[in-house]
């Protein structure tokens, strides 16, 4: 079995530790645990790991968030990945910080990365893990918040929450979506 796991984010050091790049942080965690290194390939940094007999292709698109769908579409076709074997890792303003939810499908919720994926795939029927970043910003300051660095309180539990999201990814590849949702969605 082969899976495509896509961490959404923006390339460049200025974005590295921002809330919007939590998808990159989760795939980095998985790669680090498996001692895998990313290499630049077409439209993404890519690496491959194995988990309990499953092959997991991890990508971090280089297309920037708003064009993530181009990289997702390319790698799905290149690796011949069925939609049910793909998982998108994304930040979510609507969830409190550190809340992690796995979903079967749904709207883009105003997230430009998800909007791009839906436009390129032609549907919204793909699995995702949404990592809550909260919405603790003043009116008109959403972009500054999303592209801002984690605050001191968030940093206290960020690594633990990223580790849980990484475990959810592994669980998804081994026991499937429904069991993973039952195991993790209320933690």
Secondary structure as the mmCIF struct_conf table of DSSP 4:
data_model
#
loop_
_struct_conf.conf_type_id
_struct_conf.id
_struct_conf.beg_label_comp_id
_struct_conf.beg_label_asym_id
_struct_conf.beg_label_seq_id
_struct_conf.end_label_comp_id
_struct_conf.end_label_asym_id
_struct_conf.end_label_seq_id
STRN STRN1 UNK A 2 UNK A 7
BEND BEND1 UNK A 12 UNK A 12
HELX_RH_3T_P HELX_RH_3T_P1 UNK A 13 UNK A 15
TURN_TY1_P TURN_TY1_P1 UNK A 16 UNK A 17
STRN STRN2 UNK A 18 UNK A 18
HELX_RH_3T_P HELX_RH_3T_P2 UNK A 19 UNK A 21
HELX_RH_AL_P HELX_RH_AL_P1 UNK A 22 UNK A 33
TURN_TY1_P TURN_TY1_P2 UNK A 34 UNK A 35
STRN STRN3 UNK A 39 UNK A 41
TURN_TY1_P TURN_TY1_P3 UNK A 42 UNK A 43
STRN STRN4 UNK A 44 UNK A 51
TURN_TY1_P TURN_TY1_P4 UNK A 52 UNK A 53
STRN STRN5 UNK A 54 UNK A 61
BEND BEND2 UNK A 62 UNK A 63
HELX_RH_3T_P HELX_RH_3T_P3 UNK A 65 UNK A 67
HELX_RH_AL_P HELX_RH_AL_P2 UNK A 68 UNK A 79
TURN_TY1_P TURN_TY1_P5 UNK A 80 UNK A 80
HELX_RH_3T_P HELX_RH_3T_P4 UNK A 83 UNK A 85
STRN STRN6 UNK A 86 UNK A 92
TURN_TY1_P TURN_TY1_P6 UNK A 93 UNK A 94
BEND BEND3 UNK A 95 UNK A 95
HELX_LH_PP_P HELX_LH_PP_P1 UNK A 96 UNK A 96
TURN_TY1_P TURN_TY1_P7 UNK A 97 UNK A 98
STRN STRN7 UNK A 100 UNK A 103
BEND BEND4 UNK A 104 UNK A 104
TURN_TY1_P TURN_TY1_P8 UNK A 109 UNK A 110
HELX_RH_AL_P HELX_RH_AL_P3 UNK A 112 UNK A 121
TURN_TY1_P TURN_TY1_P9 UNK A 122 UNK A 122
BEND BEND5 UNK A 123 UNK A 123
STRN STRN8 UNK A 127 UNK A 132
TURN_TY1_P TURN_TY1_P10 UNK A 139 UNK A 140
HELX_RH_AL_P HELX_RH_AL_P4 UNK A 142 UNK A 146
TURN_TY1_P TURN_TY1_P11 UNK A 147 UNK A 147
BEND BEND6 UNK A 148 UNK A 148
STRN STRN9 UNK A 149 UNK A 149
HELX_LH_PP_P HELX_LH_PP_P2 UNK A 150 UNK A 151
HELX_RH_AL_P HELX_RH_AL_P5 UNK A 152 UNK A 175
HELX_RH_AL_P HELX_RH_AL_P6 UNK A 177 UNK A 184
TURN_TY1_P TURN_TY1_P12 UNK A 185 UNK A 186
#
